[in-house]
Amino acid sequence: MRYLKHLVSALAFALAAAAPAWAGERLNQILDTKVLRVGTPGDYRPFAIKTDSGYQGHDIDTIEAMAKELGVKIEYVPTTWPNLLKDLQANRFDVAVGGITRNVPRLRYAAMLPGYAPFGKVALVRTEDKAKFKTVQDLNQPGVRVIKNPGGTNEAFVLQNLTAAQVSTHEKNAEIPALIASGKGDVMITETYEALHYSKADPRLAAAFIDAPLTPTNWLGFMLPAEDADYLRVMNFTWDLLDKRGALKVIDDKWLR
């Protein structure tokens, strides 16, 4: 009987050793089809913006470099900030990019790659009005018109901290800076890099609170479904490889400096 037990154990070990080591379902799907589905709202400069010719920005260059390393092509999938996490959970895409804040509510339901682009919440205002806004209290006044985009952490900040201001919602984030510049609103709550981008592009606009952001420093990150450990391992490896080669710094210098 003891011999039989040893024989069964040895046979089971041999079969396990001979069995192919399959990767997770999502990773296999991506590598077999050679397609990585990338979701993005495509409305957040300088990270991801939809243009007539496609998508461009920091996150677009980064995910394209990762796809090249993986040996796959990218299929871009439009989404919105209110539906970003829902669409990820519904398997509409394999990774979400476009200036996504790393935070606990998102990490409760998804995974995120290492943080990049440290930032804080700031305000985009008209240049002529910049001196008026020195504190959150200056923004939180009945006479201040705040325009927000729905569904993201900028909206959450507005709803929590600017309850006395006149708050309106505009669906297309990329159109809000022009509304502020033309006087249809006074304040857009955004993040360091978007405010700097628009203030450099349009002299009518200024980035307030850049040196002392309204929130503690946070980082952006690519968001992924968390069910496939093999997929997460490979994506983290690819990010780390590009980082060690200096490729991520080149992209940072192009878009964020």
MARKOL-715446 format. One record per residue (C-alpha): residue in one letter; x, y, z; residue number from 1. Coordinates in steps of 0.5 Angstrom, whole numbers, padded with zeros to 4 digits. Each point is the difference from the previous one (the first is absolute). Layout:
REM residues N
code|u|v|w|pos
a|X|Y|Z|NUM
...
***
This chain:
REM residues 257
code|u|v|w|pos
m|0000|0000|0000|1
r|0006|0005|0002|2
y|0003|-0002|-0007|3
l|-0007|0002|-0004|4
k|0000|0006|0004|5
h|0007|0002|-0002|6
l|-0002|-0002|-0007|7
v|-0006|0004|-0001|8
s|0004|0006|0003|9
a|0005|0000|-0004|10
l|-0004|-0001|-0006|11
a|-0004|0006|0002|12
f|0006|0004|0000|13
a|0002|-0002|-0006|14
l|-0006|0002|-0004|15
a|0000|0007|0004|16
a|0007|0001|-0003|17
a|-0002|-0002|-0007|18
a|-0006|0004|0000|19
p|0001|0007|-0004|20
a|0000|0006|0005|21
w|-0006|0004|-0003|22
a|0000|0008|0001|23
g|-0007|0003|0003|24
e|-0006|0001|-0005|25
r|0001|0007|-0001|26
l|0008|0000|-0002|27
n|-0001|-0006|-0004|28
q|-0006|0004|-0004|29
i|0004|0006|-0001|30
l|0007|-0004|-0002|31
d|-0004|-0005|-0005|32
t|-0004|0006|-0003|33
k|0005|0004|0000|34
v|-0004|0006|0002|35
l|0000|0004|0006|36
r|-0007|0004|0001|37
v|0002|0007|0003|38
g|-0006|0004|0003|39
t|0001|0007|0001|40
p|-0005|0006|0001|41
g|0005|0004|-0005|42
d|-0002|0007|0003|43
y|0006|0001|0005|44
r|0006|0004|-0003|45
p|0006|-0002|0000|46
f|-0001|-0007|0002|47
a|-0006|-0002|-0005|48
i|-0003|0004|-0005|49
k|-0005|-0002|-0006|50
t|0002|0003|-0006|51
d|-0002|0000|-0008|52
s|0005|-0005|-0001|53
g|0000|-0004|0006|54
y|0002|0000|0007|55
q|0007|0004|0003|56
g|0003|0002|0006|57
h|0004|-0003|0006|58
d|-0004|-0006|0002|59
i|-0001|-0002|-0008|60
d|0008|0000|-0001|61
t|0001|-0004|0006|62
i|-0005|-0005|-0001|63
e|0002|-0001|-0008|64
a|0007|-0001|0003|65
m|-0003|-0005|0004|66
a|-0004|-0004|-0005|67
k|0006|0000|-0005|68
e|0004|-0003|0006|69
l|-0005|-0005|0001|70
g|-0001|-0001|-0008|71
v|-0007|0002|-0001|72
k|-0004|0005|-0003|73
i|-0005|0005|0004|74
e|-0007|0001|-0001|75
y|-0003|0006|0003|76
v|-0006|0000|0003|77
p|-0004|0006|0002|78
t|-0003|0001|0007|79
t|-0002|0006|0005|80
w|0003|0002|0007|81
p|-0007|-0002|0003|82
n|0000|-0007|-0003|83
l|0008|-0002|0000|84
l|0000|-0005|0005|85
k|-0007|-0003|-0002|86
d|0003|-0001|-0007|87
l|0006|-0003|0003|88
q|-0004|-0005|0004|89
a|-0004|-0001|-0006|90
n|0006|-0003|-0004|91
r|-0001|0006|-0005|92
f|0008|0001|0000|93
d|0006|-0003|0003|94
v|0003|0006|0003|95
a|-0002|0007|0001|96
v|0004|0006|-0001|97
g|-0001|0008|0000|98
g|0002|0003|0006|99
i|-0003|-0004|0005|100
t|0001|0001|0008|101
r|0003|-0005|0004|102
n|-0005|-0001|0006|103
v|-0003|-0005|0005|104
p|-0007|0000|-0003|105
r|0003|-0002|-0007|106
l|0005|-0005|0003|107
r|-0006|-0003|0004|108
y|-0003|-0003|-0007|109
a|0006|0000|-0005|110
a|0008|0000|0000|111
m|0005|0006|-0002|112
l|0007|0000|-0003|113
p|0005|0004|0004|114
g|-0001|0008|0001|115
y|0002|0005|-0005|116
a|0000|0008|0000|117
p|-0001|0002|0007|118
f|-0006|0005|0000|119
g|-0005|0004|0005|120
k|-0006|0003|-0002|121
v|0000|0007|-0002|122
a|-0004|0005|-0004|123
l|0000|0003|-0007|124
v|-0003|0007|0000|125
r|0001|0006|-0004|126
t|0006|0004|0000|127
e|-0003|0006|0003|128
d|-0003|-0003|0005|129
k|0005|-0004|0003|130
a|0002|0005|0006|131
k|-0007|-0001|0002|132
f|0001|-0008|0002|133
k|0005|-0001|0006|134
t|-0004|-0005|0004|135
v|-0005|-0005|-0001|136
q|-0005|0005|0004|137
d|0001|0004|-0006|138
l|-0002|-0005|-0005|139
n|-0006|-0002|0004|140
q|-0004|0007|0000|141
p|-0007|0001|-0003|142
g|0002|0004|-0005|143
v|0005|-0005|-0003|144
r|-0002|-0004|-0006|145
v|0003|-0007|0000|146
i|0000|-0004|-0006|147
k|0001|-0008|0001|148
n|0001|-0006|-0004|149
p|-0005|-0006|0002|150
g|0003|-0006|0003|151
g|0007|0001|0002|152
t|0004|0002|0007|153
n|0000|0007|-0003|154
e|-0008|0000|0001|155
a|0001|-0003|0007|156
f|0004|0005|0002|157
v|-0005|0006|-0002|158
l|-0006|-0004|0003|159
q|0004|-0001|0007|160
n|0003|0007|0000|161
l|-0003|0005|-0004|162
t|-0007|0000|0002|163
a|-0002|0007|0001|164
a|0003|0001|-0007|165
q|-0005|0000|-0007|166
v|0002|-0006|-0002|167
s|-0002|-0003|-0007|168
t|0002|-0006|-0004|169
h|0003|-0001|-0007|170
e|0000|-0006|-0003|171
k|0006|0001|-0005|172
n|0006|0001|0005|173
a|0005|0003|-0006|174
e|-0005|0005|-0001|175
i|0000|0003|0007|176
p|0006|0004|-0001|177
a|-0003|0004|-0006|178
l|-0006|0002|0004|179
i|0004|0002|0006|180
a|0004|0005|-0005|181
s|-0006|0002|-0003|182
g|-0003|0002|0007|183
k|-0005|-0005|0000|184
g|0002|-0002|0006|185
d|0006|0002|0005|186
v|0003|-0007|0003|187
m|0002|-0007|-0003|188
i|0002|-0004|0006|189
t|0006|-0005|-0004|190
e|0006|-0002|0002|191
t|0007|0002|-0001|192
y|0002|-0002|-0007|193
e|-0006|0002|-0003|194
a|0000|0007|0003|195
l|0007|0001|-0003|196
h|-0002|-0002|-0007|197
y|-0006|0004|-0001|198
s|0004|0006|0004|199
k|0005|0000|-0005|200
a|-0004|-0001|-0006|201
d|-0005|0006|0001|202
p|0003|0006|0004|203
r|-0007|0002|0002|204
l|0000|-0006|0005|205
a|0005|-0001|0006|206
a|0001|-0006|0005|207
a|-0001|0002|0007|208
f|0002|-0004|0006|209
i|0006|-0003|-0004|210
d|0005|0001|0005|211
a|-0005|-0002|0006|212
p|-0005|-0005|-0003|213
l|-0007|-0001|0003|214
t|0001|-0007|0002|215
p|0006|-0004|0002|216
t|0005|-0003|-0005|217
n|-0003|-0006|-0004|218
w|0002|-0004|-0006|219
l|-0003|-0002|-0006|220
g|0000|-0007|-0003|221
f|-0003|-0005|-0005|222
m|-0006|-0004|0002|223
l|-0001|-0008|-0001|224
p|-0005|-0005|0002|225
a|0003|-0004|0006|226
e|-0003|-0007|-0002|227
d|0006|-0003|-0004|228
a|0007|0000|0004|229
d|0004|-0002|-0006|230
y|-0002|0006|-0004|231
l|0001|0005|0006|232
r|0007|-0003|0001|233
v|0002|0001|-0007|234
m|-0003|0007|-0001|235
n|0004|0002|0006|236
f|0006|-0004|-0003|237
t|-0001|0004|-0006|238
w|0000|0007|0004|239
d|0006|-0002|0004|240
l|0004|-0002|-0006|241
l|-0002|0007|-0004|242
d|0002|0004|0006|243
k|0007|-0003|0001|244
r|0001|0001|-0007|245
g|-0001|0007|0001|246
a|-0006|0000|-0005|247
l|-0005|0003|0005|248
k|0004|0006|0001|249
v|0001|0001|-0007|250
i|-0008|0001|0000|251
d|0000|0004|0006|252
d|0004|0005|-0003|253
k|-0004|0000|-0006|254
w|-0006|0001|0003|255
l|0000|0003|0007|256
r|0006|0004|0001|257
***
